[in-house]
Amino acid sequence: MEYVYAALLLHSAGKEVNEENVKKVIEATGEKADDAKVKALVASLEGVNIEEAMNKAVAVAAAPAAAPAAAEEKKEEKKEEKQEEKKSEEEAAGGLAALFG
């Protein structure tokens, strides 16, 4: 995971994501860079628009988060409707009591 973070850090700094730069970032943390992981990461990111990929990931992550909020709003609306129904029934019963009272 730290290799992906290194690539994101390089991207956000406007630096080229290449083997040398990724190694430097990893080694700056005090860790020894695994050459195989560095090569695999750089190869997998070749031709990938990182900015576009991050925007898509944010959009996908945000969509499920909105669904529970909408469900919660519907529950609240149903509660309010039930309370209003109950009030209406009580008012109607009060009106009938006046007929016989």
For each residue, the residues with C-beta under 8 A, 3 or more apart:
1: 4 5
2: 5 6 26 29 31
3: 6 7 22 26 37 38 41
4: 1 7 8 41
5: 1 2 8 9
6: 2 3 9 10 22 25 26
7: 3 4 10 11 17 22 41 45 50
8: 4 5 11 12 50 54
9: 5 6 12 13 25
10: 6 7 13 15 16 17 21 22 25
11: 7 8 14 15 17 50 51
12: 8 9
13: 9 10
14: 11
15: 10 11 21
16: 10 21
17: 7 10 11 21 22 42 45 50
18: 21 22 42
19: 22 23 35 38 39 42
20: 23 24
21: 10 15 16 17 18 24 25
22: 3 6 7 10 17 18 19 25 26 33 38 41 42
23: 19 20 26 27 33 35 38
24: 20 21 27 28
25: 6 9 10 21 22 28 29
26: 2 3 6 22 23 29 31 32 33 38
27: 23 24 30 31 32 33
28: 24 25
29: 2 25 26
30: 27
31: 2 26 27
32: 26 27
33: 22 23 26 27 37 38
34: 37 38
35: 19 23 38 39
36: 39 40
37: 3 33 34 40 41
38: 3 19 22 23 26 33 34 35 41 42
39: 19 35 36 42 43
40: 36 37 43 44
41: 3 4 7 22 37 38 44 45
42: 17 18 19 22 38 39 45 46
43: 39 40 46
44: 40 41 48
45: 7 17 41 42 48 50
46: 42 43
47:
48: 44 45 53
49: 52 53
50: 7 8 11 17 45 53 54
51: 11 54 55
52: 49 55 56
53: 48 49 50 56 57
54: 8 50 51 57 58
55: 51 52 58 59
56: 52 53 59 60
57: 53 54 60 61
58: 54 55 61 62
59: 55 56 62 63
60: 56 57 63 64
61: 57 58 64 65
62: 58 59 65 66
63: 59 60 66 67
64: 60 61 67 68
65: 61 62 68 69
66: 62 63 69 70
67: 63 64 70 71
68: 64 65 71 72
69: 65 66 72 73
70: 66 67 73 74
71: 67 68 74 75
72: 68 69 75 76
73: 69 70 76 77
74: 70 71 77 78
75: 71 72 78 79
76: 72 73 79 80
77: 73 74 80 81
78: 74 75 81 82
79: 75 76 82 83
80: 76 77 83 84
81: 77 78 84 85
82: 78 79 85 86
83: 79 80 86 87
84: 80 81 87 88
85: 81 82 88 89
86: 82 83 89 90
87: 83 84 90 91
88: 84 85 91 92
89: 85 86 92 93
90: 86 87 93 94
91: 87 88 94 95
92: 88 89 95 96
93: 89 90 96 97
94: 90 91 97 98
95: 91 92 98 99
96: 92 93 99 100
97: 93 94 100 101
98: 94 95 101
99: 95 96
100: 96 97
101: 97 98
